[in-house]
Amino acid sequence: MKLPGHWLASPWRRSAVAALAGALPMFAFPAPSLWWFAYVALVPWILLVRSAPTWKRAAYDGWFGGFGFILAVHHWLLPSLHVFTLVIAALMGVLWVPWGLLVRRFLAGRPSAGQVAAGLVVLPSGWLMVELIRSWQGLGGPWGMIGSSQWQVAPALRLASVGGVWLLSFLVVAVNVGVAVLVAVRESRVPAVAGLVAAAAVTSAAWVWSPRPEADGRVRIALVQPGIIGGSGSVEKRFAREEALTRQLAGEDIDLVVWGESSVGFDLAGRPDLAKRLASLSRTTGTDILVNVDARRSDRPGIYKSSVLVGPDGPTGDRYDKMRLVPFGEYIPARSLLSWATSVGKAASEDRRRGSEQVVMTIGGGLRIGPMVCFESAFPDMSRHLAQDGADVLIAQSSTSTFQHSWAPEQHASIAALRAAETGRPMVHATLTGVSAVYGPSGERVGSWLGTDASTAAVYDVPLARGVTPYVRFGDWAVHGAVLVLLVLGGVEGARVLRRRRSAPAPHLPPVRTVRESPVRPGR
């Protein structure tokens, strides 16, 4: 980033530039979906941090860049959380402080070839630690992982089947580091080029040698998307619209019908009339219906969001209660301290309750489905566990109606492509108001998206697959590798500090003098 040194001498101007540089990756995600931009989007930020005159300034550059990244990728939260979005971005931005220090450690000034080579491994590892920490559900979950920007790139999806979205993030950051060195450090271009060639070789190897899902037939799955329904009585009106759309599917020879998140606003045990209407729909369509109940349960206290399977005789007993809730949207962390958030935005007035375990349901014909609710589809470990438990199809029931006219619906729909590729299982992303989507076992798109302006029912021929991907088998090995890299770095740096202390000459102490200013002589 070439800006006049005196202009960047102002801390406020430099912090603003850092925030803008950190925001650039937002264009790699939907809706722009400039996937190729992800491979250079971090370069301005890296160049700025490496030019930091002090360690303290590098830490600030990391912090403000992280602030810009979080705010840009989650900008669609502003209408709901208002100023609290800025507070969250500022707090989350702190996670990039160590990363900023690592950038300065390995790339500042004229780094040697060894430093650049190490930086090509250490800096992506440091970035993965940031993504790992912020992937904790209490911090908002793994939305906007930079590897997720590659959701429509076939070679990248193949790589995801090997190491998950984590491996994609590592690759994207490593390429950015290599490009930054090529731009700014002429003396170290050889290791930078070698790193870029290595990244291309790894991707090519994954494309050629990683196992591909084995085709195992097809199923026909229908998605029911009622669209925006507001005003008084919207819960009943939505149910009626979903009911009418589902009846249109009669005679379509369907294996499963899926409704979106919060598609039923009443507990079915407390509203047997609705349960009977759903059972009638099941008989009409000749298949089970997976609905999502968002209501206070009649058999236990509290509000739950639950995937409920309904057959021709009513609810089958298969039920999954959402485990990972959206902070502020479905519960307020430390409500006693942060309850004021309800007064500045659309935060949850009452905390929803959590489920305790994931569930794989079996429908007619032996098809096994693994349901998730809303942003649970952003967590790679949840879909991986469902695949391990034998799910043939992954299903996410979602609703992004609060963010209808933003980038959020498309971003959410794109995540399902990665979950499908990671697990080698098709994934259905069914929403109330769009974007709804279906992906095959390799992450390829099946049919067309249902956009935010659609109110319809659509049937998809979904390819099934068998086999186990390396990611399902070996899990988050890319993360474990990154942790190991940073532990080794910590050990090396610690040993270096000890060597310096031991090799430093002993400090010269002046002779002790008596009150008469004569040196004290031993034995006198």
N, C-alpha and C positions, 0 to 999 in steps of 0.2 A: 504494500500500500504506500505509494509515493505521495506524501503530503509534506509541505514545508515544515521543517523541524520546529521553527518558532511558532507556527500555527498550532501544532500538536503539543506545544509546551503548556498550553492551558489545560489543567486537569479536566475541566468541564467539557471542553471541546473534544479532548481525546476520549473521554467516557462516552460522549455522544457518538463518535465514530465507531467505538467498540460495539455499542449497542446496535448500530446500523449494520456493521459487518456481521454480527452474530445473527441478525434477522434474515440475512440473504438466503439461507437454506429453505425458507418457507416456500419458495417458488418451485422447489423440486417435488413438493407434495401436491396432491389434488387441492384445488381445482386446476391450477396451471399445469401440474404434472410434468414439469420439465425435468425428467429423471436424470438426464445427462448433466444438468447443472449441479447436481449433488456432488459431482466429482471435482468441482472447482469452487463451490460456494464457500468453503471454509478458508480458502487461500487468503483473502483480504484480512480476515481475523488473525490468521497465523502470522502473516507478515507484520501486522500491527503489534502483536504480543512480542515477537522476537526483537522488535526495535525498542522495547521498553528500557528506559535508562536504568531502572532499579528493579529489584525483586518486588518491592511493594507496588510499583506501577504495573508490573506484569500480573500481579494478583488482581489489581483493579481491572485491568483489561480483560482478564478471564471472567471476572464477576459481571461486568457490564455487558460483555459479549453473551454470556449465559442469560442475562436478563433479556436481552434483545431476542435471543433464540426462543426462549419460552414464551415471551409475549407474542412474537410473530406467529409461531406455530399454533398457539392457542388464542389468537386474537378474537375468534368467534365467541369466546366466553365473555367479552366485554359487555354486551347488552344484558347479560344475566347477572354477572358478579360485579360489574362496574369497577369502582376504584380498587376493590379487593383483588381483581385480576393483576393489578400492578404490584400489590403487596406479595401475592403468590410468586410472580415472576422474579421479584427482587430476592425473595428468600431462596427460591430454587436456583437462581443465578449463582449463589455462593458455591454450588457444587462444582462449578468450572474454575474456581480459584486454583486448586492443585493442578489442573490441566494447564492453566496459564503459566504456572511456575515450571512445569515440565517443558513447555514450548520454549521458554527462555533458556532453560538448562541445556537443551540439546540443539537449538537452532540460532541462538543469539550470536551476533558478531560474525566471525568467519569459522563456522564449525568444521571440524575435521571430518574426513570420510567416515571414521569410526563413529563419531557423534551422530552423523546423519543416518548411518545404517542402524544405529541403536534407536534413533528417534522414529524411524519408520516402523518400529515394533512397539516402542514404549508409548508414543503419543496415541495411537489407536487403542492400546490397552487402557490408557488413562481415560479415554473417551468412553470405553465400554464400562468402566467403573461408574462414571457419571450416569450412564443409562441404566445400569444395574440398580443404583441407589434410588433413582427417581422412579424406577419401575415398581417400587413398593406401593401397594394399593393406597396406603395412607398418604402418600405424596402425590397421588393423582394417577398413578399407573403409567405404563410404557407408551403413552401416546406420543407420536412424533419422533420415534427412534429413527435415526437418519437412514438406517438400512431399509426402513419401510418405504422409502421413496422409490425403491426399485421394484415395486409390486407388478409392473407390467413388462419387465425385461426377462425374457425366457432364460438366458444364461444365469442371471442373478437368482431366479427362482430355483434353478437346479442347485445352485450353491446353498440356498436356504435349506434344501432337503438334506444337506450334509451338516451344516452348523447352525441352522436357524437364522433368524434375523440378526443375531449377534455377529455372525461371521460376515454378513453383508455390511453391517456398520463398521466393523474392523477394516474391511476392504475399502470402503468409501473414504474413511478418514486417512488411511495409508496413502491412497492416491492423492488426496489433497495435500498431504505433507510432501510427497514427492514433487508435485507441481510447484508448491511454494519454494522448495529448494532450487528447482530449475529456474524459477523466476529471479530469485534473490541471491543465490550463492553459486557463482560460476565455478568456483574451485571444487565444489562437491557435487558436480552434476553426474559423475559416473555412478556413485551409489544411489542417487535419486533415480536415474534411468534404470539401474538394476532392480530397484524396488518396484518400479512401474511394470517392468517386464515380468517380475515374479508374480505380481498381482494378476496380470493377464494370463500367465501360465497356470496359476491355481484355478482361475475361472475356467480355462479351457480344459484342464484335467477333470474338473467336476462335471463339465458338460459331456465329456467323452466317457468317463469311467463310473460316475455315480449311478447307482441302480435306479432304473425308471419304474414307476408304478405299473404293475401288471394288470391289464384290463380284466374286469370281472363282471361284465354285464352292465345293464342300465336300469335305472328306476325313474319313474315319472313323479315329480314333486311340483305341487302347485303353491305359489305364493299369493297371499291375499293382502293387498295394500289399499286400505280404504281412503287414504288421503286426509287432508286437513278437514277436521270437523270441529267447529267451535260453538260457542254460545251456550245457553242454558240447555241442560239435558244432553250434553255432548257425549257422555258415556253411553247412554241408551241409544243415541243416534248412531254412534260409531258401531255398536254391536249390530244394529239393524243393517247398516251398510255392509259390514263384513258378512253377515248372514246372507244378504241378497247376492253379493259377489260369489260366495261359496256355492250357492245353489246353481249358479251358471256352469259349474264344473261337472254337473251330472252327466254321466255317459262318457267322460274323458279317459276312463281307465287309468286312474291315478293311484299311486302307492301311498301318498301322504299329502296332507294339506297343512300349510304352516301359516299361522297368523303372527303378527308382530308383537313387540313388547307392549305391555299394558293394554292389550286388545280386549280384555275382559276386566271391567272395573268393579266386579262384585265377586265375593267368595262363592264358589259354586255349591258348597255344602249349605250355605245360607240362602241361596237362590236356586232351589230345585227346578224352577221354571226355565232358567237359563240353561241348566244342565240338560234338560229334556230337549230344548231347542237345538243344542249342540249335538246331542245324540241323533236327533232327526236329520241334521246335516250330514253326519257320518253315514247314516243309512242311505241318504240320497246320493252321496258321492261314492259310496262303496269303499270308503277308506277311513283311517283314523285322522283326527285333526289335532294338531299341536297348537294350543292356545297359550296365552300368557296372562295370568291373573295378577293384578296389582290391587290388592285389597286387604282389609283387616280379616284375619282368619277367624273362623268360628270355633276352631278346636284348640286354639292357643292364643295368648295375647300378642298384639303387635301387627304391623303391616308387613307383608312379604310380597316380593315379586317372584312368581313361580311359573315354570313351564309345566303345563298340565296336559296329559294325553287323554283325549276323549274318543271313545269308540261308539259303536251302534247302541250299546246299552248304557252309555253315560261314561263318566270318568273311569278310566281303567285302574286307577290307583298309582300309576306312574307319575311321579312329581319330582321336580327339581327346584329347590329354593335358591335363589341367587345368593352367591357367597361373597362376591367382591362388589361392594357398593361404591357409588360415585361420591367422592368427598364433596360436601356442600349440596350436591344435587339430591342425594338420597339420605345423607346423614351429615351432621356437623361434627367434625373432630373436636374433642374437648369442648362440648357444647356450653359448659358452664363459663368458659372463657370467651368463646367465639360466637355466642348466640346473637351478637349484634349484627352478624353477617346477614341475618334475615331482614334487617331493616335497610340494607343498602343494595340488595339484589334478590334474586329468586332462589334463595337457599331453602333447604328442606325445613318445614315447620315442625316436623316430627321425624325422628330417626326410624328408618326401616330396619327390620330384623334380618339377620344373616342366616343362610343355610349352613349346613355342617359338612356336606360331602357332595362330590360330583356323582352324576347318575347317568347310566347308559340304559336307554329304553328299547324294548323290542316291540316292533309293530308287526302287522300281518305279513306273512311270507318270510318271517325271520330277519327282516332288515333291522339293524341296530343303529340307533341314532344317539348322538351325544349333544344335548342342548347346552347352550350358554346364553346369558342375558346381557344385552347392551355391551358396555365396554369390556366385558370379560373376554371378548374376542381379541382384544389387544394384548392379552397375556399369553405368550407362547407356551408356557408350562401347562395351562389348562387344556388347550387342544391336544397337546402331547399326551397328557394323562388319559384323556378320553380315547385317543387312538390306542394307547397301551391296553386300555380296558375293553377293546374290541369294537369300538364304534365304526360303522361302515360309512356314515355320513355325519359331518359336523354341522350343527345348526346354531346360528346366532339370531335371537329375536331382539330387535332394537327399535328405538324411536328417537329420532333427532329433531322432532317437530319444534322444539324450543329454538333450534338453530337453523331453521328451515332455509333461510335465504343467505346462507354462509357457505364456507368451504367444508364445514364439518360433515354433512351427509356423505359427500364423495370421499372424504378422507376415511370415514368409518367403513364404507363399503370396500375400499381398496385393501384394508387390512386383512380381509378374509382370504385374499389371494395368497398372502404369505402363509397363513395358517394351513391352507390346503397344500401348498408346496412343501412345507415343513413336515407334514404328517403323511403325505401321499394319500389323503382322503379328500373327497369333494366337500365343499363347504357352501352352505346356503345362508345368505344374510337377508333375513326377512324383516321389513320395517313397516311402521304404520303409514309413514308419509314420504318414504324414499330417503335415500337411494337404496333399493333392494337389488341384490345381485347373487349370481351363482357362479362358482368356480369348480373346475375339474380337479382331479388328483395331482396334477402338475402345476396348479395355480392358474391354468388358462381360463379365460372367461367363457362361460357357457351361456349362449343367448345374449339378449340385450339387458342392460340395466333398466329398472323401473325408476324413472326420475321423480323429482320432488313435485311435479305437476300431475302425476298419474294417480288415478283412482281405479284400480282394476285387479283382476285375478289373472295370473299368467302361469302356464305350465312349462316346465323345463325337463328335457331328457338329460338326466344327470348320469355321467359315466361313473361306475364304481371301479375300485382297484383293490388289490390285495398286495401283501408284502409289507416290509418294515423299512422305513427310511433310516439312514445313519443318524439323523437328528433324533428320531423317536428312540432309537436303540441306545445312543450314547449321550443324549441330552445336551446340556449347555457346556460342552467341552471348550468352546471358544471363550466363554467367560472364565472358566477355570484356568485356561491358559493365560488369559490376561492377568488374572490375580497372581499367578506364578511369576509372570514377567515383572510385575511391580514388586513382589516380595524379593526377587533376586536383585532388582534395582536398589531396593532399600538396604539389602545386605551389602552390596558393593559400595554404596554411598557411605554407609556406616563404617565399613572397614577403611575407607579412604580417610574419613575424619579421624579415626583412631591413629592411622599411620602418621598423619600430619601432626597430631598432638605429640606422638612419641618422638618424631624426628625434629621437632622444634627445639632450638637451643634453650638451655635453662636460663631463666632471666637473671641478669647481673644485679646483685644486691650490693649496695655500698656498705663499707665497713661500719660497724656500730661505733659510735663515738661516746666518750664520757662527757660529763657536764663541762669539762675543761677543753672539749673539742680535740682531745688526743685519741687516736685509734685505740681501741681495746686490744690488748695483746694477750693471747692465750697464756695462761699460767702466771700472769703478773697480777 
